[in-house]
Amino acid sequence: ALHNAPFLQLSSSTERALMLARQESFGPSGGTRPGIQQMVVMVTEGRTADESKATEEANLLKSLGAEIVVVGVARVNRSALTDIASDPTDVFISDTYEELQELPKEIALKTAEKAPQFKTTADILFILDSSGSISPEDYQKQLDFVVHVTANFNIGPNDVLFSVMVFACSPVMLFNFSVTSHDEVKR
C-alpha cells in the first residue's frame, strides 16, 4: 500500500486533509469500527493555507471522538500544530526527517496511552505531508516512519487497523482501514 504512495509535490492544505479524514475515514462509511478508539497521527511541516480552518476541521474531527497526535518536521509553527492536536503533549517536533526515524516507539507509546486497549483494538489513520516543500527522499522517510510505527502493533480485524492518507493541496486516501497485515502496509 505504501510502496505506491503518490508524491504530490503541491502546496499544503492541512484543512482539506483533516476534512477528508472526518468525512471519509471517521464518517459513517469510513471503515472505522464502532466502540473502538480512533486515532490520527499527522506528519507535517506545519504550513497550511488556512490555519483557522485547519483548527476548525481538527476540532470537528475531535468532536467525533478521534484523538489527534501531530508530528512536526523541520520549520514548523508549534502553535498551529498544538491547535490541531488533542493535547499539547500530543505534539512531537523533529528537526529533520532523519530524526523522524527516532520517534516510532515514542509515537506507538503515545498512541497506546490514548488507547489503552491498543493491544486488542484501535483504528489509526496516518496523514502524511506530500507537499512541494518536501524532497522525495524526505517523503520516503515519512513512509518508512509509518512502517516502523505500525511494526509496534498487531494488525488485523480483531487488533489494530491502519489507514493512510497523503496530502498537498488535495488529499489522497491510500487505504482506509482495509489493511490486515504488516506486509500489506509495506506494499
Phi and psi restraints in degrees (value plus and minus 20) as a CYANA .aco file:
   2 LEU   PHI     -98.2   -58.2
   2 LEU   PSI     -46.0    -6.0
   3 HIS   PHI     -78.1   -38.1
   3 HIS   PSI     -52.6   -12.6
   4 ASN   PHI    -124.0   -84.0
   4 ASN   PSI       0.1    40.1
   5 ALA   PHI     -85.2   -45.2
   5 ALA   PSI     105.3   145.3
   6 PRO   PHI     -91.3   -51.3
   6 PRO   PSI     120.5   160.5
   7 PHE   PHI    -118.8   -78.8
   7 PHE   PSI      86.2   126.2
   8 LEU   PHI     -97.1   -57.1
   8 LEU   PSI     -56.8   -16.8
   9 GLN   PHI      34.0    74.0
   9 GLN   PSI      22.5    62.5
  10 LEU   PHI    -140.8  -100.8
  10 LEU   PSI    -194.3  -154.3
  11 SER   PHI     -87.5   -47.5
  11 SER   PSI     140.7   180.7
  12 SER   PHI    -114.6   -74.6
  12 SER   PSI     113.4   153.4
  13 SER   PHI    -152.9  -112.9
  13 SER   PSI      59.6    99.6
  14 THR   PHI     -76.9   -36.9
  14 THR   PSI     -59.6   -19.6
  15 GLU   PHI     -82.0   -42.0
  15 GLU   PSI     -57.5   -17.5
  16 ARG   PHI     -88.7   -48.7
  16 ARG   PSI     -57.1   -17.1
  17 ALA   PHI     -84.2   -44.2
  17 ALA   PSI     -64.3   -24.3
  18 LEU   PHI     -86.0   -46.0
  18 LEU   PSI     -56.8   -16.8
  19 MET   PHI     -84.7   -44.7
  19 MET   PSI     -64.5   -24.5
  20 LEU   PHI     -83.0   -43.0
  20 LEU   PSI     -60.2   -20.2
  21 ALA   PHI     -78.7   -38.7
  21 ALA   PSI     -66.6   -26.6
  22 ARG   PHI     -84.4   -44.4
  22 ARG   PSI     -65.6   -25.6
  23 GLN   PHI     -97.0   -57.0
  23 GLN   PSI     -60.4   -20.4
  24 GLU   PHI    -124.2   -84.2
  24 GLU   PSI     -57.5   -17.5
  25 SER   PHI    -103.8   -63.8
  25 SER   PSI     -62.7   -22.7
  26 PHE   PHI    -128.4   -88.4
  26 PHE   PSI     -12.5    27.5
  27 GLY   PHI    -102.3   -62.3
  27 GLY   PSI    -198.6  -158.6
  28 PRO   PHI     -76.8   -36.8
  28 PRO   PSI     -52.3   -12.3
  29 SER   PHI    -128.2   -88.2
  29 SER   PSI      -1.4    38.6
  30 GLY   PHI     -99.7   -59.7
  30 GLY   PSI     -33.4     6.6
  31 GLY   PHI      78.3   118.3
  31 GLY   PSI     -24.6    15.4
  32 THR   PHI     -93.1   -53.1
  32 THR   PSI     135.5   175.5
  33 ARG   PHI    -118.5   -78.5
  33 ARG   PSI     115.3   155.3
  34 PRO   PHI     -81.0   -41.0
  34 PRO   PSI     119.9   159.9
  35 GLY   PHI      57.6    97.6
  35 GLY   PSI     -14.3    25.7
  36 ILE   PHI    -125.1   -85.1
  36 ILE   PSI     120.2   160.2
  37 GLN   PHI     -79.1   -39.1
  37 GLN   PSI     111.3   151.3
  38 GLN   PHI    -130.7   -90.7
  38 GLN   PSI     109.2   149.2
  39 MET   PHI    -148.5  -108.5
  39 MET   PSI     129.9   169.9
  40 VAL   PHI    -146.2  -106.2
  40 VAL   PSI     110.7   150.7
  41 VAL   PHI    -136.9   -96.9
  41 VAL   PSI      90.0   130.0
  42 MET   PHI    -124.0   -84.0
  42 MET   PSI     107.8   147.8
  43 VAL   PHI    -130.6   -90.6
  43 VAL   PSI     103.4   143.4
  44 THR   PHI    -174.1  -134.1
  44 THR   PSI     138.0   178.0
  45 GLU   PHI    -104.0   -64.0
  45 GLU   PSI     -22.7    17.3
  46 GLY   PHI      62.2   102.2
  46 GLY   PSI     -10.0    30.0
  47 ARG   PHI    -125.5   -85.5
  47 ARG   PSI     114.5   154.5
  48 THR   PHI    -161.8  -121.8
  48 THR   PSI     139.9   179.9
  49 ALA   PHI     -87.3   -47.3
  49 ALA   PSI     -54.1   -14.1
  50 ASP   PHI    -162.7  -122.7
  50 ASP   PSI      73.4   113.4
  51 GLU   PHI     -82.2   -42.2
  51 GLU   PSI     -59.9   -19.9
  52 SER   PHI     -86.1   -46.1
  52 SER   PSI     -57.5   -17.5
  53 LYS   PHI     -88.1   -48.1
  53 LYS   PSI     -58.1   -18.1
  54 ALA   PHI     -82.5   -42.5
  54 ALA   PSI     -63.2   -23.2
  55 THR   PHI     -83.3   -43.3
  55 THR   PSI     -62.5   -22.5
  56 GLU   PHI     -80.9   -40.9
  56 GLU   PSI     -65.7   -25.7
  57 GLU   PHI     -85.0   -45.0
  57 GLU   PSI     -59.2   -19.2
  58 ALA   PHI     -82.4   -42.4
  58 ALA   PSI     -62.3   -22.3
  59 ASN   PHI     -84.7   -44.7
  59 ASN   PSI     -58.6   -18.6
  60 LEU   PHI     -83.9   -43.9
  60 LEU   PSI     -60.5   -20.5
  61 LEU   PHI     -85.1   -45.1
  61 LEU   PSI     -62.9   -22.9
  62 LYS   PHI     -85.0   -45.0
  62 LYS   PSI     -53.1   -13.1
  63 SER   PHI     -85.7   -45.7
  63 SER   PSI     -39.6     0.4
  64 LEU   PHI    -103.4   -63.4
  64 LEU   PSI     -22.8    17.2
  65 GLY   PHI      81.4   121.4
  65 GLY   PSI     -17.7    22.3
  66 ALA   PHI     -99.2   -59.2
  66 ALA   PSI     116.3   156.3
  67 GLU   PHI    -113.1   -73.1
  67 GLU   PSI     114.8   154.8
  68 ILE   PHI    -136.6   -96.6
  68 ILE   PSI     102.8   142.8
  69 VAL   PHI    -129.4   -89.4
  69 VAL   PSI     112.3   152.3
  70 VAL   PHI    -138.7   -98.7
  70 VAL   PSI     111.5   151.5
  71 VAL   PHI    -133.1   -93.1
  71 VAL   PSI      92.7   132.7
  72 GLY   PHI    -116.6   -76.6
  72 GLY   PSI     117.5   157.5
  73 VAL   PHI    -144.6  -104.6
  73 VAL   PSI     113.6   153.6
  74 ALA   PHI      54.0    94.0
  74 ALA   PSI    -151.0  -111.0
  75 ARG   PHI    -102.9   -62.9
  75 ARG   PSI      61.8   101.8
  76 VAL   PHI    -123.4   -83.4
  76 VAL   PSI     137.8   177.8
  77 ASN   PHI    -119.2   -79.2
  77 ASN   PSI      76.4   116.4
  78 ARG   PHI     -76.9   -36.9
  78 ARG   PSI     -58.9   -18.9
  79 SER   PHI     -80.7   -40.7
  79 SER   PSI     -64.3   -24.3
  80 ALA   PHI     -84.5   -44.5
  80 ALA   PSI     -59.1   -19.1
  81 LEU   PHI     -87.4   -47.4
  81 LEU   PSI     -59.3   -19.3
  82 THR   PHI     -84.0   -44.0
  82 THR   PSI     -56.2   -16.2
  83 ASP   PHI     -84.6   -44.6
  83 ASP   PSI     -51.3   -11.3
  84 ILE   PHI    -100.3   -60.3
  84 ILE   PSI     -59.3   -19.3
  85 ALA   PHI     -87.1   -47.1
  85 ALA   PSI     136.8   176.8
  86 SER   PHI     -87.0   -47.0
  86 SER   PSI     -50.1   -10.1
  87 ASP   PHI    -172.6  -132.6
  87 ASP   PSI     128.9   168.9
  88 PRO   PHI     -76.2   -36.2
  88 PRO   PSI     -47.5    -7.5
  89 THR   PHI     -96.3   -56.3
  89 THR   PSI     -24.5    15.5
  90 ASP   PHI    -114.8   -74.8
  90 ASP   PSI      -5.5    34.5
  91 VAL   PHI    -128.9   -88.9
  91 VAL   PSI     106.6   146.6
  92 PHE   PHI    -138.6   -98.6
  92 PHE   PSI     117.8   157.8
  93 ILE   PHI    -138.3   -98.3
  93 ILE   PSI     111.7   151.7
  94 SER   PHI    -143.0  -103.0
  94 SER   PSI     105.3   145.3
  95 ASP   PHI     -87.2   -47.2
  95 ASP   PSI     -49.1    -9.1
  96 THR   PHI    -160.3  -120.3
  96 THR   PSI     145.9   185.9
  97 TYR   PHI     -91.4   -51.4
  97 TYR   PSI     -43.6    -3.6
  98 GLU   PHI     -85.0   -45.0
  98 GLU   PSI     -62.9   -22.9
  99 GLU   PHI     -86.7   -46.7
  99 GLU   PSI     -45.3    -5.3
 100 LEU   PHI     -75.7   -35.7
 100 LEU   PSI     -53.5   -13.5
 101 GLN   PHI     -88.4   -48.4
 101 GLN   PSI     -32.0     8.0
 102 GLU   PHI    -106.9   -66.9
 102 GLU   PSI     -27.9    12.1
 103 LEU   PHI    -114.1   -74.1
 103 LEU   PSI     -34.2     5.8
 104 PRO   PHI     -72.7   -32.7
 104 PRO   PSI     -65.0   -25.0
 105 LYS   PHI     -84.9   -44.9
 105 LYS   PSI     -61.2   -21.2
 106 GLU   PHI     -83.4   -43.4
 106 GLU   PSI     -61.4   -21.4
 107 ILE   PHI     -86.7   -46.7
 107 ILE   PSI     -61.1   -21.1
 108 ALA   PHI     -81.8   -41.8
 108 ALA   PSI     -61.5   -21.5
 109 LEU   PHI     -86.9   -46.9
 109 LEU   PSI     -59.8   -19.8
 110 LYS   PHI     -84.0   -44.0
 110 LYS   PSI     -61.5   -21.5
 111 THR   PHI     -83.5   -43.5
 111 THR   PSI     -61.5   -21.5
 112 ALA   PHI     -84.8   -44.8
 112 ALA   PSI     -56.3   -16.3
 113 GLU   PHI     -83.9   -43.9
 113 GLU   PSI     -58.7   -18.7
 114 LYS   PHI     -96.1   -56.1
 114 LYS   PSI     -49.6    -9.6
 115 ALA   PHI    -149.1  -109.1
 115 ALA   PSI      59.4    99.4
 116 PRO   PHI     -77.6   -37.6
 116 PRO   PSI     -42.2    -2.2
 117 GLN   PHI    -106.2   -66.2
 117 GLN   PSI      -3.9    36.1
 118 PHE   PHI     -77.1   -37.1
 118 PHE   PSI     -43.5    -3.5
 119 LYS   PHI     -88.6   -48.6
 119 LYS   PSI     -38.7     1.3
 120 THR   PHI    -131.1   -91.1
 120 THR   PSI     -69.7   -29.7
 121 THR   PHI    -170.1  -130.1
 121 THR   PSI     117.3   157.3
 122 ALA   PHI    -190.3  -150.3
 122 ALA   PSI     132.8   172.8
 123 ASP   PHI    -136.5   -96.5
 123 ASP   PSI      98.3   138.3
 124 ILE   PHI    -143.6  -103.6
 124 ILE   PSI     102.5   142.5
 125 LEU   PHI    -123.3   -83.3
 125 LEU   PSI     108.1   148.1
 126 PHE   PHI    -117.5   -77.5
 126 PHE   PSI     112.0   152.0
 127 ILE   PHI    -136.8   -96.8
 127 ILE   PSI      97.1   137.1
 128 LEU   PHI    -132.8   -92.8
 128 LEU   PSI     113.3   153.3
 129 ASP   PHI     -90.5   -50.5
 129 ASP   PSI     103.6   143.6
 130 SER   PHI    -144.7  -104.7
 130 SER   PSI      10.6    50.6
 131 SER   PHI    -100.5   -60.5
 131 SER   PSI     149.9   189.9
 132 GLY   PHI     -88.4   -48.4
 132 GLY   PSI     -31.5     8.5
 133 SER   PHI     -99.5   -59.5
 133 SER   PSI     -22.7    17.3
 134 ILE   PHI    -129.8   -89.8
 134 ILE   PSI     116.7   156.7
 135 SER   PHI     -97.2   -57.2
 135 SER   PSI     138.3   178.3
 136 PRO   PHI     -76.8   -36.8
 136 PRO   PSI     -56.0   -16.0
 137 GLU   PHI     -85.8   -45.8
 137 GLU   PSI     -62.4   -22.4
 138 ASP   PHI     -90.5   -50.5
 138 ASP   PSI     -52.9   -12.9
 139 TYR   PHI     -81.7   -41.7
 139 TYR   PSI     -63.4   -23.4
 140 GLN   PHI     -81.4   -41.4
 140 GLN   PSI     -55.7   -15.7
 141 LYS   PHI     -85.2   -45.2
 141 LYS   PSI     -53.3   -13.3
 142 GLN   PHI     -84.4   -44.4
 142 GLN   PSI     -63.8   -23.8
 143 LEU   PHI     -83.0   -43.0
 143 LEU   PSI     -61.3   -21.3
 144 ASP   PHI     -82.2   -42.2
 144 ASP   PSI     -58.7   -18.7
 145 PHE   PHI     -77.2   -37.2
 145 PHE   PSI     -65.1   -25.1
 146 VAL   PHI     -81.0   -41.0
 146 VAL   PSI     -65.0   -25.0
 147 VAL   PHI     -79.4   -39.4
 147 VAL   PSI     -62.6   -22.6
 148 HIS   PHI     -90.3   -50.3
 148 HIS   PSI     -57.7   -17.7
 149 VAL   PHI     -86.8   -46.8
 149 VAL   PSI     -66.8   -26.8
 150 THR   PHI     -84.7   -44.7
 150 THR   PSI     -44.1    -4.1
 151 ALA   PHI     -84.2   -44.2
 151 ALA   PSI     -37.4     2.6
 152 ASN   PHI    -103.1   -63.1
 152 ASN   PSI     -19.9    20.1
 153 PHE   PHI    -146.2  -106.2
 153 PHE   PSI     135.2   175.2
 154 ASN   PHI    -102.0   -62.0
 154 ASN   PSI     108.2   148.2
 155 ILE   PHI    -126.6   -86.6
 155 ILE   PSI     113.2   153.2
 156 GLY   PHI     142.0   182.0
 156 GLY   PSI     151.0   191.0
 157 PRO   PHI     -83.2   -43.2
 157 PRO   PSI     -41.5    -1.5
 158 ASN   PHI    -125.4   -85.4
 158 ASN   PSI     -11.5    28.5
 159 ASP   PHI    -147.0  -107.0
 159 ASP   PSI    -147.9  -107.9
 160 VAL   PHI    -119.8   -79.8
 160 VAL   PSI     115.1   155.1
 161 LEU   PHI    -133.5   -93.5
 161 LEU   PSI     123.7   163.7
 162 PHE   PHI    -138.9   -98.9
 162 PHE   PSI     132.6   172.6
 163 SER   PHI    -154.5  -114.5
 163 SER   PSI     128.4   168.4
 164 VAL   PHI    -154.3  -114.3
 164 VAL   PSI     113.5   153.5
 165 MET   PHI    -148.0  -108.0
 165 MET   PSI     121.7   161.7
 166 VAL   PHI    -132.7   -92.7
 166 VAL   PSI     131.5   171.5
 167 PHE   PHI    -163.6  -123.6
 167 PHE   PSI     128.6   168.6
 168 ALA   PHI    -159.0  -119.0
 168 ALA   PSI    -139.9   -99.9
 169 CYS   PHI     -92.1   -52.1
 169 CYS   PSI     -47.4    -7.4
 170 SER   PHI    -151.3  -111.3
 170 SER   PSI     116.4   156.4
 171 PRO   PHI     -99.7   -59.7
 171 PRO   PSI     132.8   172.8
 172 VAL   PHI    -149.8  -109.8
 172 VAL   PSI     102.3   142.3
 173 MET   PHI    -101.8   -61.8
 173 MET   PSI     101.4   141.4
 174 LEU   PHI    -102.1   -62.1
 174 LEU   PSI     -66.3   -26.3
 175 PHE   PHI    -178.2  -138.2
 175 PHE   PSI     129.6   169.6
 176 ASN   PHI    -142.9  -102.9
 176 ASN   PSI      64.8   104.8
 177 PHE   PHI      36.7    76.7
 177 PHE   PSI      12.1    52.1
 178 SER   PHI    -131.4   -91.4
 178 SER   PSI     -27.3    12.7
 179 VAL   PHI    -102.5   -62.5
 179 VAL   PSI     109.5   149.5
 180 THR   PHI    -139.6   -99.6
 180 THR   PSI      -7.7    32.3
 181 SER   PHI    -175.2  -135.2
 181 SER   PSI     141.1   181.1
 182 HIS   PHI     -82.6   -42.6
 182 HIS   PSI     -57.3   -17.3
 183 ASP   PHI     -81.8   -41.8
 183 ASP   PSI     -58.9   -18.9
 184 GLU   PHI     -86.5   -46.5
 184 GLU   PSI     -55.8   -15.8
 185 VAL   PHI     -80.7   -40.7
 185 VAL   PSI     -64.4   -24.4
 186 LYS   PHI     -91.5   -51.5
 186 LYS   PSI     -50.7   -10.7
